[in-house]
Structure formats: C-alpha cells, structure tokens
Amino acid sequence: MRIHLAYITIILLWATTPLAIKWSGEGPGFLFGVTGRMTIGTVCILLMLGLSGQRLARHRKALQTYLAVAVQIYGSMLVVYWAAHLCSGH
C-alpha cells in the first residue's frame, strides 16, 4: 500500500509542473507559480505522511535540514519559473 500511495503522490505532485509554469507565464506571475507549486508539494507530503501514519522529525538538526532544502528548492524553482515568465513575453 505504501508504494501505491507514494506513486500516486509523486504523480500528483509532478502533474502540477505544467500548471505552475503556465501560472508563471501568464496570469498571476512567476512568484505565484512557484509559491503555488511549493504549497501543493507541501500539502501532498503532509497528506502522504498523515495517511501513512508517519511523523516528521522535529529536532534541531532535522529542522535545519528542512530549511536548507526548502530554500534550495524554492530558489531553484524561482529561477526556472522566472525564466518561463520572461520567455512568455511578459
């Protein structure tokens, strides 16, 4: 069951990529696109953790790791979505 849940969650998360890039290129803008994508990803992860009964570690080292990874992913995605915005002619 865990493999199926992980598979479905990953598909749902990656299926949001075209939607978020579209948001970056038109409409609300690239900040909305990247923040929306990060929010959708967070909801997917929290849903998966809740359904599987697992908990996130909350000790200092784990929280530092979560912050470092979030900043890196958000920063990388911000540049990609900004480029999509620029390439769309806005």
MDTraj code that builds the backbone (N, CA, C; nanometers):
import mdtraj as md
import numpy as np

residues = "MET ARG ILE HIS LEU ALA TYR ILE THR ILE ILE LEU LEU TRP ALA THR THR PRO LEU ALA ILE LYS TRP SER GLY GLU GLY PRO GLY PHE LEU PHE GLY VAL THR GLY ARG MET THR ILE GLY THR VAL CYS ILE LEU LEU MET LEU GLY LEU SER GLY GLN ARG LEU ALA ARG HIS ARG LYS ALA LEU GLN THR TYR LEU ALA VAL ALA VAL GLN ILE TYR GLY SER MET LEU VAL VAL TYR TRP ALA ALA HIS LEU CYS SER GLY HIS".split()
xyz = np.array([
    [0.0818, -0.1198, 0.0000],
    [0.0000, 0.0000, 0.0000],
    [0.0862, 0.1261, 0.0000],
    [0.1970, 0.1242, 0.0757],
    [0.2830, 0.2419, 0.0819],
    [0.3409, 0.2775, -0.0546],
    [0.3782, 0.1779, -0.1303],
    [0.4353, 0.2040, -0.2634],
    [0.3300, 0.2705, -0.3515],
    [0.2073, 0.2211, -0.3475],
    [0.0998, 0.2794, -0.4285],
    [0.0720, 0.4239, -0.3871],
    [0.0699, 0.4489, -0.2578],
    [0.0458, 0.5841, -0.2072],
    [0.1586, 0.6787, -0.2491],
    [0.2813, 0.6318, -0.2378],
    [0.3955, 0.7138, -0.2798],
    [0.3889, 0.7419, -0.4294],
    [0.3559, 0.6414, -0.5070],
    [0.3466, 0.6559, -0.6529],
    [0.2404, 0.7590, -0.6907],
    [0.1227, 0.7481, -0.6315],
    [0.0130, 0.8404, -0.6618],
    [0.0500, 0.9829, -0.6195],
    [0.1133, 0.9964, -0.5032],
    [0.1519, 1.1288, -0.4550],
    [0.2547, 1.1936, -0.5471],
    [0.3527, 1.1171, -0.5908],
    [0.4550, 1.1709, -0.6815],
    [0.3917, 1.2119, -0.8144],
    [0.3002, 1.1322, -0.8651],
    [0.2323, 1.1671, -0.9914],
    [0.1530, 1.2968, -0.9750],
    [0.0801, 1.3086, -0.8647],
    [0.0037, 1.4309, -0.8400],
    [0.0951, 1.5519, -0.8280],
    [0.2055, 1.5348, -0.7587],
    [0.2990, 1.6459, -0.7417],
    [0.3606, 1.6875, -0.8747],
    [0.4100, 1.5931, -0.9521],
    [0.4743, 1.6275, -1.0794],
    [0.3736, 1.6735, -1.1841],
    [0.2494, 1.6347, -1.1696],
    [0.1470, 1.6809, -1.2639],
    [0.1195, 1.8296, -1.2481],
    [0.1604, 1.8862, -1.1360],
    [0.1390, 2.0291, -1.1156],
    [0.2442, 2.1148, -1.1865],
    [0.3508, 2.0546, -1.2370],
    [0.4568, 2.1319, -1.3021],
    [0.4051, 2.2143, -1.4194],
    [0.3358, 2.1551, -1.5167],
    [0.2867, 2.2370, -1.6276],
    [0.1900, 2.3462, -1.5827],
    [0.1084, 2.3154, -1.4845],
    [0.0131, 2.4142, -1.4335],
    [0.0868, 2.5328, -1.3716],
    [0.1857, 2.5058, -1.2894],
    [0.2597, 2.6141, -1.2245],
    [0.3404, 2.6943, -1.3255],
    [0.3963, 2.6291, -1.4266],
    [0.4700, 2.7021, -1.5296],
    [0.3741, 2.7892, -1.6104],
    [0.2543, 2.7397, -1.6333],
    [0.1535, 2.8212, -1.7025],
    [0.1183, 2.9434, -1.6173],
    [0.1030, 2.9237, -1.4857],
    [0.0784, 3.0365, -1.3968],
    [0.1927, 3.1367, -1.4044],
    [0.3156, 3.0866, -1.4221],
    [0.4320, 3.1754, -1.4288],
    [0.4330, 3.2576, -1.5558],
    [0.3873, 3.1979, -1.6654],
    [0.3923, 3.2648, -1.7939],
    [0.2797, 3.3611, -1.8194],
    [0.1679, 3.3390, -1.7558],
    [0.0521, 3.4267, -1.7762],
    [-0.0270, 3.4350, -1.6466],
    [-0.1052, 3.5341, -1.6342],
    [-0.1879, 3.5473, -1.5142],
    [-0.1125, 3.6039, -1.3966],
    [-0.1206, 3.5369, -1.2830],
    [-0.0701, 3.5945, -1.1586],
    [0.0805, 3.6209, -1.1547],
    [0.1594, 3.5485, -1.2295],
    [0.3029, 3.5734, -1.2313],
    [0.3851, 3.4603, -1.1735],
    [0.5170, 3.4751, -1.1868],
    [0.6065, 3.3659, -1.1506],
    [0.6155, 3.3423, -0.9999],
    [0.6026, 3.4452, -0.9185],
    [0.6054, 3.4241, -0.7732],
    [0.4857, 3.3415, -0.7273],
    [0.3716, 3.3688, -0.7864],
    [0.2531, 3.2897, -0.7543],
    [0.2720, 3.1457, -0.8010],
    [0.3291, 3.1291, -0.9185],
    [0.3506, 2.9949, -0.9730],
    [0.4407, 2.9101, -0.8848],
    [0.5544, 2.9655, -0.8457],
    [0.6487, 2.8878, -0.7649],
    [0.5956, 2.8665, -0.6235],
    [0.5327, 2.9675, -0.5665],
    [0.4772, 2.9521, -0.4319],
    [0.3598, 2.8547, -0.4327],
    [0.2779, 2.8610, -0.5368],
    [0.1680, 2.7653, -0.5504],
    [0.2184, 2.6230, -0.5614],
    [0.3233, 2.6041, -0.6394],
    [0.3799, 2.4705, -0.6568],
    [0.4379, 2.4188, -0.5264],
    [0.5075, 2.5046, -0.4532],
    [0.5633, 2.4632, -0.3242],
    [0.4513, 2.4299, -0.2247],
    [0.3441, 2.5064, -0.2293],
    [0.2307, 2.4798, -0.1408],
    [0.1650, 2.3469, -0.1749],
    [0.1450, 2.3225, -0.3038],
    [0.0868, 2.1949, -0.3466],
    [0.1767, 2.0792, -0.3037],
    [0.3073, 2.0953, -0.3191],
    [0.4010, 1.9919, -0.2766],
    [0.3955, 1.9664, -0.1273],
    [0.3856, 2.0730, -0.0505],
    [0.3766, 2.0596, 0.0952],
    [0.2494, 1.9864, 0.1351],
    [0.1386, 2.0212, 0.0719],
    [0.0120, 1.9546, 0.1018],
    [0.0204, 1.8061, 0.0658],
    [0.0800, 1.7742, -0.0488],
    [0.0954, 1.6328, -0.0880],
    [0.1777, 1.5556, 0.0141],
    [0.2882, 1.6141, 0.0585],
    [0.3744, 1.5462, 0.1555],
    [0.3025, 1.5284, 0.2889],
    [0.2350, 1.6333, 0.3353],
    [0.1633, 1.6226, 0.4621],
    [0.0497, 1.5208, 0.4531],
    [-0.0180, 1.5180, 0.3400],
    [-0.1242, 1.4187, 0.3195],
    [-0.0670, 1.2772, 0.3212],
    [0.0442, 1.2587, 0.2530],
    [0.1070, 1.1270, 0.2490],
    [0.1530, 1.0847, 0.3888],
    [0.2127, 1.1772, 0.4621],
    [0.2550, 1.1452, 0.5985],
    [0.1349, 1.1110, 0.6866],
    [0.0285, 1.1878, 0.6726],
    [-0.0907, 1.1613, 0.7521],
    [-0.1542, 1.0268, 0.7215],
    [-0.1621, 0.9936, 0.5934],
    [-0.2226, 0.8661, 0.5548],
    [-0.1359, 0.7460, 0.5927],
    [-0.0061, 0.7661, 0.5943],
    [0.0829, 0.6551, 0.6281],
    [0.1092, 0.6451, 0.7780],
    [0.0665, 0.7449, 0.8549],
    [0.0852, 0.7414, 0.9988],
    [0.2261, 0.7788, 1.0434],
    [0.3064, 0.8320, 0.9541],
    [0.4431, 0.8712, 0.9893],
    [0.4447, 1.0157, 1.0374],
    [0.5503, 1.0493, 1.1093],
    [0.5678, 1.1859, 1.1582],
    [0.7039, 1.2375, 1.1133],
    [0.7103, 1.3681, 1.0945],
    [0.8384, 1.4309, 1.0649],
    [0.9189, 1.4455, 1.1927],
    [1.0482, 1.4254, 1.1818],
    [1.1364, 1.4516, 1.2964],
    [1.1381, 1.6024, 1.3192],
    [1.1387, 1.6437, 1.4434],
    [1.1331, 1.7870, 1.4737],
    [1.2500, 1.8333, 1.5595],
    [1.3560, 1.7555, 1.5631],
    [1.4718, 1.8006, 1.6398],
    [1.5478, 1.9064, 1.5600],
    [1.6394, 1.9745, 1.6260],
    [1.7080, 2.0904, 1.5684],
    [1.7751, 2.0591, 1.4346],
    [1.8477, 1.9503, 1.4261],
    [1.9197, 1.9147, 1.3034],
    [1.8210, 1.8883, 1.1888],
    [1.7104, 1.8221, 1.2181],
    [1.6095, 1.7954, 1.1150],
    [1.5483, 1.9249, 1.0644],
    [1.5150, 2.0164, 1.1551],
    [1.4560, 2.1447, 1.1147],
    [1.5535, 2.2266, 1.0309],
    [1.6811, 2.2219, 1.0648],
    [1.7826, 2.2909, 0.9848],
    [1.7906, 2.2301, 0.8451],
    [1.7817, 2.0991, 0.8383],
    [1.7847, 2.0315, 0.7083],
    [1.6633, 2.0690, 0.6248],
    [1.5454, 2.0683, 0.6847],
    [1.4240, 2.1065, 0.6122],
    [1.4359, 2.2486, 0.5577],
    [1.4871, 2.3403, 0.6391],
    [1.5023, 2.4791, 0.5967],
    [1.6017, 2.4902, 0.4811],
    [1.7147, 2.4233, 0.4932],
    [1.8167, 2.4292, 0.3878],
    [1.7637, 2.3744, 0.2563],
    [1.6941, 2.2645, 0.2617],
    [1.6396, 2.2036, 0.1406],
    [1.5288, 2.2906, 0.0813],
    [1.4426, 2.3456, 0.1664],
    [1.3335, 2.4308, 0.1173],
    [1.3875, 2.5551, 0.0482],
    [1.4897, 2.6172, 0.1065],
    [1.5483, 2.7366, 0.0456],
    [1.6109, 2.7016, -0.0894],
    [1.6816, 2.5901, -0.0957],
    [1.7461, 2.5479, -0.2203],
    [1.6433, 2.5169, -0.3287],
    [1.5407, 2.4417, -0.2951],
    [1.4392, 2.4057, -0.3945],
    [1.3609, 2.5291, -0.4382],
    [1.3199, 2.6118, -0.3420],
    [1.2444, 2.7323, -0.3760],
    [1.3284, 2.8245, -0.4652],
    [1.4562, 2.8417, -0.4296],
    [1.5441, 2.9268, -0.5099],
    [1.5615, 2.8754, -0.6516],
    [1.5817, 2.7463, -0.6657],
    [1.5974, 2.6864, -0.7988],
    [1.4700, 2.7007, -0.8810],
    [1.3575, 2.6712, -0.8191],
    [1.2308, 2.6795, -0.8907],
    [1.1969, 2.8245, -0.9252],
    [1.2338, 2.9167, -0.8383],
    [1.2075, 3.0579, -0.8634],
    [1.2750, 3.1034, -0.9923],
    [1.3991, 3.0619, -1.0125],
    [1.4717, 3.0994, -1.1341],
    [1.4074, 3.0366, -1.2582],
    [1.3678, 2.9111, -1.2492],
    [1.3043, 2.8430, -1.3630],
    [1.1710, 2.9086, -1.3974],
    [1.0913, 2.9398, -1.2983],
    [0.9605, 2.9988, -1.3235],
    [0.9732, 3.1435, -1.3708],
    [1.0749, 3.2130, -1.3233],
    [1.1031, 3.3481, -1.3711],
    [1.1415, 3.3430, -1.5189],
    [1.2239, 3.2452, -1.5562],
    [1.2625, 3.2300, -1.6971],
    [1.1405, 3.1973, -1.7832],
    [1.0512, 3.1135, -1.7325],
    [0.9286, 3.0836, -1.8074],
    [0.8456, 3.2087, -1.8259],
    [0.8427, 3.2929, -1.7244],
    [0.7707, 3.4195, -1.7319],
    [0.8326, 3.5105, -1.8386],
    [0.9657, 3.5196, -1.8394],
    [1.0340, 3.6039, -1.9371],
    [1.0157, 3.5502, -2.0792],
    [1.0209, 3.4200, -2.0962],
    [1.0077, 3.3589, -2.2302],
    [0.8660, 3.3720, -2.2845],
    [0.7697, 3.3932, -2.1953],
    [0.6325, 3.4060, -2.2419],
    [0.6042, 3.5473, -2.2949],
    [0.7013, 3.6368, -2.2807],
    [0.6863, 3.7711, -2.3364],
    [0.6336, 3.8754, -2.2407],
    [0.6312, 3.8456, -2.1112],
    [0.5812, 3.9434, -2.0126],
    [0.6940, 4.0227, -1.9554],
])
top = md.Topology()
chain = top.add_chain()
for i, resn in enumerate(residues, 1):
    res = top.add_residue(resn, chain, resSeq=i)
    for name in ("N", "CA", "C"):
        top.add_atom(name, md.element.get_by_symbol(name[0]), res)
traj = md.Trajectory(xyz[None], top)
